[in-house]
Amino acid sequence: MVVAMGEGAAAAVADAAGLEELDVAGATVLRGLEDAHVHAEQWAVARRRLDLRAARSPREVAALVAAAAADRPPGEAIVGIGFRDALWQDAPHKDLLAAAAPDRVVLLLSHDLHTAWCSPAALRAIDRGDHPTGLLPEAESYRATGLLQEHADADLDRWVADALAEAATLGVTRIADYEMGDRLPAWQRRAGQAPPTTRVRTTVYREHLDTALDRGLPSGTPVPGTDGLVTVGPLKLFADGALNSRTALCHDPYPGLVGTDHATGHLATSPDQLATLVRRATAGGLDVAIHAIGDRANTIALDAFEAAGRGGRIEHAQLLDPADVPRFATLGVVAGVQPAHLLDDRDVADRHWAGRTDRAFPFRDLAEAGVRMEFGSDAPVAPLDPWLAIVAAVARAAPGDEAWHPEQRLPVATALDASCDGRAELRVGDHADLCVVDRDPLAVDPDELRDVHVIATLLGGRWTHRVG
């Protein structure tokens, strides 16, 4: 706990060993940074997958797969991540993967994790050998990912520990883990081996709701056996899909899909089901986080919270009806947003949400309406890097690009608060979860935010990163 603060950015921190005074020699001390949306295992594994982000066509992906196959033992599966097919002229197809890696299991995940592109061998392995294209959306993608990826617990635990150690070098002291399934037992196992280098808020998915309720552990409760570093998080529900696959549910149809069965996107859970699940979860003490990207999906999610008479979280909130913006604050709904996604999605949004992008990633509107925002990465969709999120929210452009809808840019102070669990300023009485940086982010030109260097990170008074 922080017990005193003095001039010159010095802080006195009490930990289990007693009192330690930290003199940061003119550096700036912030509360530890948070990534409010991570898929911890997928992020850890993605760092070891075939990187497809640079591919600009299905054939470029196939060439990367062929090169990987040439370097690997016969029969070894190839798993890649990061392809973006929304702007490709040609569609992905299983035959391209069959030619690139004959008779080999190939599983390729889109950058948003909502689509799986499978080779014929991979399709046979999951009893979908008759699938015409090998391109599996949404729930089918999640099933394929679960069936075709198997890793020993020891490997996953080591990789996750490595990923969190890297996050600590960026000043991160807290993550929310949105990994599929029920990962609470996995975090108990990891914490029993070694204290994690960040605090972790776990989530549970709909198919495990009964198990979560039977535990009797409300959201916010420390998980037994984790020394308080892991806490119970929300139930995760889905209202729609994703922008890249045009499954984000919108009020208006997508160009090119008018007249089709899914012209406005994909409804993942009916409004009545959402409201029922929100009531059931909250009655059992669980908070609820609803995935909603399209504007209609966000309306439905807000309606579900309103019907239940409870607040919660909406994850992503990428396209909003202006009438829904103030409802977040009125209903007590947190907007869990991922600013780095606007850097990746702006071209796709300009095509698929043409004429509506003034309402896309409306961070300034949310802030001015008094909505609590919490920044995340959705790693591995974007890197687990809160500074990237802060810069994206402030600049709304990658280096060298013009700002995309600059009217929605956030002040640096607001962006920092959204990356620090609502408040970046350190106060006496706070947990000694600290991030020490080489310059004051509020005193530099926004362009310099890309150059902020984290000198040290502390978690509960324990060093998790220190330069020199």
C-alpha positions as CSV (number, residue, x, y, z in Angstrom):
1,M,0.0,0.0,0.0
2,V,1.1,3.6,-0.7
3,V,1.4,5.2,2.7
4,A,3.0,8.5,1.9
5,M,4.0,10.7,-1.0
6,G,6.5,13.5,-1.1
7,E,8.0,16.1,-3.4
8,G,9.9,15.1,-6.5
9,A,7.7,12.1,-7.4
10,A,8.9,10.0,-4.5
11,A,6.6,7.5,-2.9
12,A,6.8,5.4,0.3
13,V,5.5,1.9,-0.2
14,A,4.6,-0.6,2.4
15,D,4.8,-4.3,1.5
16,A,5.0,-7.6,3.4
17,A,8.7,-6.9,4.2
18,G,8.0,-3.5,5.8
19,L,8.4,0.0,4.6
20,E,10.4,0.9,1.5
21,E,11.0,4.4,0.2
22,L,11.1,4.7,-3.6
23,D,13.0,7.8,-4.9
24,V,12.3,7.9,-8.6
25,A,14.7,10.8,-9.2
26,G,12.3,13.0,-11.1
27,A,10.5,10.3,-13.1
28,T,6.7,10.1,-13.1
29,V,4.8,7.6,-11.0
30,L,1.4,6.4,-12.2
31,R,-0.9,3.8,-10.9
32,G,-0.2,0.5,-12.6
33,L,-1.7,0.2,-16.1
34,E,-4.5,-2.2,-16.9
35,D,-5.4,-4.2,-20.0
36,A,-9.1,-4.7,-19.6
37,H,-9.5,-7.4,-22.3
38,V,-7.0,-10.1,-23.0
39,H,-7.2,-13.7,-24.2
40,A,-4.2,-14.7,-22.1
41,E,-3.6,-18.2,-23.4
42,Q,-4.3,-17.2,-27.1
43,W,-2.0,-14.2,-26.7
44,A,0.7,-16.4,-25.2
45,V,0.3,-19.0,-28.0
46,A,0.0,-16.4,-30.8
47,R,3.6,-15.3,-30.1
48,R,4.5,-18.8,-31.3
49,R,2.1,-19.0,-34.3
50,L,2.7,-18.3,-38.0
51,D,2.2,-14.6,-38.4
52,L,-0.2,-13.8,-41.3
53,R,-0.7,-10.0,-40.7
54,A,1.4,-8.9,-43.7
55,A,-0.5,-11.1,-46.2
56,R,-2.6,-9.1,-48.7
57,S,-4.3,-12.0,-50.5
58,P,-5.2,-15.7,-50.0
59,R,-2.3,-16.6,-52.3
60,E,0.2,-14.7,-50.1
61,V,-1.2,-16.6,-47.1
62,A,-0.7,-19.9,-49.0
63,A,2.9,-19.0,-49.7
64,L,3.6,-18.4,-46.0
65,V,2.0,-21.7,-45.2
66,A,4.1,-23.5,-47.9
67,A,7.3,-22.0,-46.5
68,A,6.3,-23.0,-43.0
69,A,5.5,-26.6,-44.1
70,A,8.9,-26.8,-45.8
71,D,10.6,-26.0,-42.5
72,R,8.7,-28.4,-40.3
73,P,8.6,-32.2,-39.9
74,P,6.0,-34.1,-42.0
75,G,2.6,-34.2,-40.3
76,E,3.2,-31.4,-37.9
77,A,0.2,-29.1,-37.8
78,I,0.5,-25.5,-38.9
79,V,-1.4,-22.8,-36.9
80,G,-1.4,-19.2,-38.0
81,I,-3.1,-16.0,-37.0
82,G,-3.7,-12.6,-38.3
83,F,-5.2,-12.8,-41.8
84,R,-7.6,-10.0,-42.8
85,D,-9.8,-11.0,-45.7
86,A,-12.4,-8.2,-45.6
87,L,-10.6,-6.2,-48.3
88,W,-9.3,-9.1,-50.4
89,Q,-10.5,-9.5,-54.0
90,D,-10.5,-13.3,-53.7
91,A,-12.0,-15.4,-50.9
92,P,-9.9,-17.8,-48.8
93,H,-10.5,-21.5,-49.8
94,K,-9.4,-24.8,-48.4
95,D,-7.9,-25.9,-51.7
96,L,-5.2,-23.2,-51.5
97,L,-4.1,-24.7,-48.2
98,A,-4.2,-28.3,-49.6
99,A,-1.8,-27.2,-52.4
100,A,0.5,-25.4,-50.0
101,A,0.7,-28.1,-47.4
102,P,-0.8,-31.4,-48.8
103,D,-2.4,-33.7,-46.2
104,R,-1.4,-31.5,-43.3
105,V,-3.6,-30.0,-40.7
106,V,-3.6,-26.2,-41.2
107,L,-5.6,-23.9,-39.0
108,L,-5.5,-20.2,-39.7
109,L,-7.3,-17.7,-37.5
110,S,-8.4,-14.3,-38.7
111,H,-7.0,-11.3,-36.8
112,D,-10.2,-10.9,-34.8
113,L,-10.4,-14.6,-33.9
114,H,-13.9,-14.8,-35.3
115,T,-13.1,-16.8,-38.5
116,A,-11.1,-20.0,-39.0
117,W,-9.6,-21.0,-42.4
118,C,-9.0,-24.8,-42.4
119,S,-7.3,-27.1,-44.7
120,P,-9.1,-30.3,-45.9
121,A,-7.1,-32.4,-43.4
122,A,-8.1,-30.0,-40.6
123,L,-11.7,-30.2,-41.6
124,R,-11.6,-34.0,-41.6
125,A,-10.1,-33.9,-38.1
126,I,-13.1,-32.0,-36.8
127,D,-15.7,-34.1,-38.8
128,R,-16.3,-31.2,-41.2
129,G,-14.7,-32.8,-44.2
130,D,-17.7,-32.0,-46.4
131,H,-17.4,-28.2,-45.8
132,P,-17.3,-26.5,-49.2
133,T,-14.8,-23.7,-48.5
134,G,-13.0,-24.4,-45.2
135,L,-13.9,-20.9,-43.9
136,L,-15.7,-21.3,-40.6
137,P,-17.3,-18.3,-38.9
138,E,-18.1,-17.5,-35.3
139,A,-19.1,-20.6,-33.2
140,E,-17.8,-23.0,-35.8
141,S,-14.5,-21.2,-35.6
142,Y,-14.3,-21.4,-31.8
143,R,-15.0,-25.1,-32.0
144,A,-12.3,-25.7,-34.6
145,T,-9.8,-23.7,-32.6
146,G,-10.5,-25.8,-29.4
147,L,-10.4,-29.1,-31.2
148,L,-7.3,-28.5,-33.3
149,Q,-5.1,-26.8,-30.7
150,E,-3.9,-28.9,-27.8
151,H,-1.1,-27.8,-25.5
152,A,0.2,-29.3,-22.3
153,D,-0.7,-27.3,-19.2
154,A,3.0,-26.9,-18.4
155,D,3.7,-25.3,-21.8
156,L,0.7,-23.0,-21.5
157,D,1.6,-22.0,-18.0
158,R,5.2,-21.2,-19.0
159,W,4.1,-19.2,-22.1
160,V,1.5,-17.2,-20.2
161,A,4.0,-16.4,-17.5
162,D,6.4,-15.2,-20.2
163,A,3.6,-13.0,-21.8
164,L,2.7,-11.4,-18.4
165,A,6.4,-10.8,-17.7
166,E,6.6,-8.9,-20.9
167,A,3.4,-7.0,-20.1
168,A,5.0,-5.9,-16.8
169,T,7.8,-4.2,-18.8
170,L,5.1,-1.9,-20.2
171,G,3.8,-1.0,-16.8
172,V,0.9,-3.4,-16.7
173,T,-0.2,-4.6,-13.3
174,R,-3.7,-5.9,-14.0
175,I,-5.4,-7.8,-16.8
176,A,-8.9,-9.1,-17.5
177,D,-8.6,-12.6,-19.0
178,Y,-11.4,-13.3,-21.5
179,E,-10.0,-16.7,-22.5
180,M,-12.8,-19.0,-23.7
181,G,-14.2,-21.5,-21.2
182,D,-13.7,-21.5,-17.4
183,R,-10.1,-20.6,-16.7
184,L,-10.4,-20.2,-13.0
185,P,-8.8,-23.6,-12.2
186,A,-5.9,-22.8,-14.6
187,W,-5.2,-19.5,-12.8
188,Q,-5.3,-21.3,-9.4
189,R,-2.7,-23.8,-10.8
190,R,-0.5,-21.0,-12.1
191,A,-0.7,-18.9,-8.9
192,G,0.2,-22.1,-6.9
193,Q,3.4,-22.4,-8.9
194,A,4.5,-18.8,-8.8
195,P,2.8,-15.5,-8.1
196,P,1.7,-13.9,-11.4
197,T,3.4,-10.7,-12.4
198,T,0.0,-9.0,-12.9
199,R,-3.3,-9.2,-11.1
200,V,-5.9,-11.2,-13.1
201,R,-9.6,-10.9,-13.3
202,T,-11.0,-14.1,-14.8
203,T,-14.1,-14.5,-16.9
204,V,-16.5,-17.4,-17.4
205,Y,-18.5,-18.2,-20.6
206,R,-22.2,-19.1,-20.9
207,E,-21.7,-22.9,-21.1
208,H,-19.9,-22.8,-17.7
209,L,-22.4,-20.5,-15.9
210,D,-23.9,-23.3,-13.8
211,T,-20.4,-24.2,-12.6
212,A,-19.6,-20.6,-11.8
213,L,-22.8,-20.1,-9.8
214,D,-22.3,-23.4,-7.9
215,R,-19.0,-22.1,-6.7
216,G,-20.7,-19.2,-4.9
217,L,-17.9,-16.8,-5.6
218,P,-19.3,-13.4,-6.7
219,S,-17.4,-11.1,-9.1
220,G,-14.6,-9.3,-7.3
221,T,-14.0,-12.2,-4.9
222,P,-10.4,-13.3,-4.5
223,V,-9.9,-16.8,-6.0
224,P,-8.8,-19.2,-3.2
225,G,-5.2,-20.2,-3.5
226,T,-4.0,-17.2,-5.4
227,D,-3.0,-14.9,-2.6
228,G,-5.6,-12.3,-3.8
229,L,-3.9,-11.8,-7.1
230,V,-6.7,-13.5,-9.1
231,T,-10.3,-12.4,-8.7
232,V,-13.6,-13.6,-10.1
233,G,-14.6,-11.5,-13.1
234,P,-17.8,-11.4,-15.2
235,L,-19.9,-13.8,-17.2
236,K,-19.1,-13.2,-20.9
237,L,-22.0,-13.2,-23.4
238,F,-22.2,-12.4,-27.1
239,A,-24.7,-10.2,-28.9
240,D,-23.0,-10.3,-32.4
241,G,-19.9,-11.2,-34.4
242,A,-17.2,-9.0,-35.9
243,L,-16.7,-6.3,-38.5
244,N,-14.2,-8.1,-40.7
245,S,-16.7,-10.9,-41.4
246,R,-19.6,-8.6,-41.6
247,T,-21.3,-10.4,-38.7
248,A,-21.3,-7.4,-36.4
249,L,-25.1,-6.7,-36.0
250,C,-26.1,-3.3,-37.4
251,H,-29.3,-1.4,-37.8
252,D,-28.6,-0.8,-41.5
253,P,-27.5,-3.4,-44.0
254,Y,-23.9,-3.9,-45.2
255,P,-23.1,-2.8,-48.8
256,G,-23.3,-5.8,-51.0
257,L,-25.4,-7.9,-48.6
258,V,-28.8,-6.1,-49.2
259,G,-31.4,-8.8,-49.7
260,T,-29.5,-11.6,-48.1
261,D,-30.4,-13.5,-45.0
262,H,-27.6,-11.7,-43.0
263,A,-27.7,-8.3,-44.5
264,T,-27.4,-6.6,-41.2
265,G,-25.0,-9.1,-39.5
266,H,-25.4,-11.9,-37.0
267,L,-27.4,-12.0,-33.8
268,A,-25.5,-14.3,-31.5
269,T,-28.0,-14.3,-28.6
270,S,-31.6,-13.3,-28.8
271,P,-32.7,-10.2,-26.8
272,D,-34.9,-12.3,-24.5
273,Q,-32.1,-14.8,-23.8
274,L,-29.6,-12.0,-23.1
275,A,-31.9,-10.4,-20.6
276,T,-32.6,-13.7,-18.9
277,L,-28.9,-14.6,-18.7
278,V,-28.1,-11.1,-17.3
279,R,-30.8,-11.5,-14.6
280,R,-29.6,-15.0,-13.7
281,A,-26.0,-14.2,-13.5
282,T,-26.4,-11.0,-11.5
283,A,-28.8,-12.7,-9.1
284,G,-25.9,-15.1,-8.4
285,G,-23.5,-12.3,-7.8
286,L,-21.8,-12.3,-11.2
287,D,-21.2,-9.2,-13.2
288,V,-21.9,-9.5,-17.0
289,A,-19.9,-8.4,-20.0
290,I,-21.6,-8.5,-23.4
291,H,-19.6,-8.6,-26.6
292,A,-21.3,-6.0,-28.9
293,I,-19.6,-4.4,-32.0
294,G,-22.4,-3.3,-34.3
295,D,-24.8,-0.5,-33.4
296,R,-27.9,-2.8,-33.2
297,A,-26.0,-5.3,-31.0
298,N,-25.1,-2.4,-28.6
299,T,-28.7,-1.4,-28.5
300,I,-29.8,-4.9,-27.7
301,A,-27.1,-5.3,-25.0
302,L,-28.1,-2.0,-23.3
303,D,-31.7,-3.1,-23.4
304,A,-30.7,-6.4,-21.7
305,F,-29.0,-4.5,-18.8
306,E,-32.0,-2.1,-18.6
307,A,-34.5,-5.0,-18.4
308,A,-32.4,-6.6,-15.7
309,G,-32.1,-3.4,-13.7
310,R,-28.4,-4.0,-13.4
311,G,-25.3,-2.4,-14.9
312,G,-22.4,-4.3,-16.4
313,R,-19.9,-4.0,-19.3
314,I,-20.2,-3.9,-23.1
315,E,-17.0,-5.1,-24.7
316,H,-15.9,-3.3,-27.9
317,A,-18.8,-0.8,-28.5
318,Q,-17.3,0.0,-31.9
319,L,-20.4,1.4,-33.7
320,L,-23.0,3.2,-31.7
321,D,-26.4,4.8,-32.3
322,P,-26.0,8.3,-30.9
323,A,-29.1,7.8,-28.8
324,D,-27.4,4.9,-27.0
325,V,-24.3,6.8,-26.0
326,P,-25.8,8.4,-22.9
327,R,-27.5,5.2,-21.9
328,F,-24.2,3.7,-20.9
329,A,-23.8,6.2,-18.1
330,T,-27.5,6.2,-17.2
331,L,-27.5,2.4,-16.9
332,G,-24.1,2.2,-15.2
333,V,-22.6,0.2,-18.1
334,V,-18.8,0.3,-18.6
335,A,-17.6,0.6,-22.2
336,G,-14.6,-1.8,-22.5
337,V,-13.0,-0.4,-25.7
338,Q,-9.9,-1.3,-27.7
339,P,-8.5,1.9,-29.3
340,A,-5.8,0.0,-31.2
341,H,-8.5,-1.6,-33.2
342,L,-9.4,1.6,-34.9
343,L,-5.9,1.7,-36.5
344,D,-6.5,-1.8,-38.0
345,D,-10.2,-1.5,-38.8
346,R,-10.5,2.0,-40.3
347,D,-10.2,0.9,-44.0
348,V,-12.6,-2.0,-43.4
349,A,-15.0,0.3,-41.6
350,D,-14.9,2.8,-44.4
351,R,-16.0,0.1,-46.8
352,H,-18.5,-1.9,-44.7
353,W,-19.8,1.0,-42.6
354,A,-19.7,3.6,-45.3
355,G,-21.5,6.8,-44.3
356,R,-21.6,5.7,-40.6
357,T,-18.0,5.9,-39.5
358,D,-18.5,9.2,-37.7
359,R,-20.2,6.9,-35.1
360,A,-17.4,4.4,-35.0
361,F,-15.1,4.2,-32.0
362,P,-16.8,7.3,-30.6
363,F,-14.5,7.8,-27.6
364,R,-15.0,11.5,-27.2
365,D,-18.7,11.2,-27.3
366,L,-18.6,8.5,-24.6
367,A,-16.3,10.6,-22.4
368,E,-18.4,13.7,-22.7
369,A,-21.5,11.7,-21.8
370,G,-19.8,10.6,-18.6
371,V,-19.4,7.0,-19.6
372,R,-16.6,5.0,-17.8
373,M,-14.3,3.6,-20.4
374,E,-11.7,0.9,-19.8
375,F,-9.0,0.3,-22.4
376,G,-8.0,-3.1,-23.5
377,S,-6.2,-4.8,-26.4
378,D,-8.2,-8.0,-27.0
379,A,-4.8,-9.5,-27.4
380,P,-3.9,-11.3,-29.7
381,V,-6.2,-9.2,-31.9
382,A,-3.9,-6.3,-31.0
383,P,-0.7,-6.4,-29.0
384,L,-1.0,-6.3,-25.2
385,D,0.4,-2.7,-25.0
386,P,-1.5,0.0,-23.1
387,W,0.7,2.7,-24.6
388,L,-0.4,1.7,-28.1
389,A,-4.0,2.0,-26.9
390,I,-3.4,5.4,-25.3
391,V,-1.7,6.8,-28.5
392,A,-4.5,5.4,-30.7
393,A,-7.2,7.1,-28.6
394,V,-5.3,10.4,-28.5
395,A,-4.1,10.5,-32.1
396,R,-6.6,8.2,-34.0
397,A,-3.9,7.5,-36.5
398,A,-0.8,5.4,-37.1
399,P,2.5,7.3,-37.6
400,G,2.4,9.1,-40.9
401,D,-1.4,8.8,-41.4
402,E,-4.1,11.5,-41.1
403,A,-6.3,11.3,-38.0
404,W,-9.5,9.3,-38.7
405,H,-12.4,11.3,-37.4
406,P,-10.3,13.6,-35.3
407,E,-13.3,15.0,-33.6
408,Q,-13.4,11.8,-31.5
409,R,-9.8,12.2,-30.2
410,L,-9.4,12.0,-26.4
411,P,-7.3,14.2,-24.2
412,V,-4.2,12.4,-22.9
413,A,-5.5,12.6,-19.3
414,T,-8.7,10.8,-20.2
415,A,-6.9,8.1,-22.1
416,L,-4.5,7.6,-19.2
417,D,-7.4,7.2,-16.8
418,A,-9.0,4.7,-19.1
419,S,-5.8,2.6,-19.0
420,C,-5.5,2.8,-15.2
421,D,-8.8,1.4,-14.0
422,G,-10.4,4.8,-14.1
423,R,-7.7,6.9,-12.5
424,A,-4.0,7.3,-13.3
425,E,-3.1,9.7,-10.4
426,L,-1.5,7.9,-7.5
427,R,-2.9,8.6,-4.1
428,V,-2.1,7.6,-0.5
429,G,-4.0,4.4,0.3
430,D,-3.7,2.9,-3.1
431,H,-2.3,-0.6,-3.7
432,A,1.4,-0.4,-4.4
433,D,0.7,-1.3,-8.0
434,L,2.9,1.4,-9.7
435,C,4.2,2.3,-13.1
436,V,7.3,4.5,-13.2
437,V,7.9,6.3,-16.6
438,D,10.7,8.5,-17.8
439,R,8.5,11.5,-18.6
440,D,5.2,13.0,-17.5
441,P,2.7,11.9,-20.2
442,L,0.5,14.9,-19.4
443,A,3.4,17.3,-20.1
444,V,4.7,16.1,-23.4
445,D,3.4,16.5,-26.9
446,P,1.0,13.7,-27.8
447,D,3.4,12.5,-30.5
448,E,6.0,11.8,-27.8
449,L,3.6,9.4,-26.1
450,R,5.0,6.7,-28.5
451,D,8.4,7.2,-26.9
452,V,7.4,6.9,-23.2
453,H,9.7,4.4,-21.5
454,V,8.7,2.4,-18.5
455,I,11.5,2.4,-15.9
456,A,9.9,0.2,-13.3
457,T,6.7,-1.7,-12.4
458,L,5.6,-2.8,-9.0
459,L,2.8,-5.1,-8.0
460,G,1.8,-4.9,-4.4
461,G,5.2,-3.4,-3.6
462,R,7.0,-6.2,-5.4
463,W,9.3,-5.4,-8.4
464,T,8.0,-7.0,-11.6
465,H,10.1,-4.9,-13.9
466,R,13.1,-2.6,-13.2
467,V,15.6,-1.0,-15.5
468,G,19.2,-0.9,-14.1
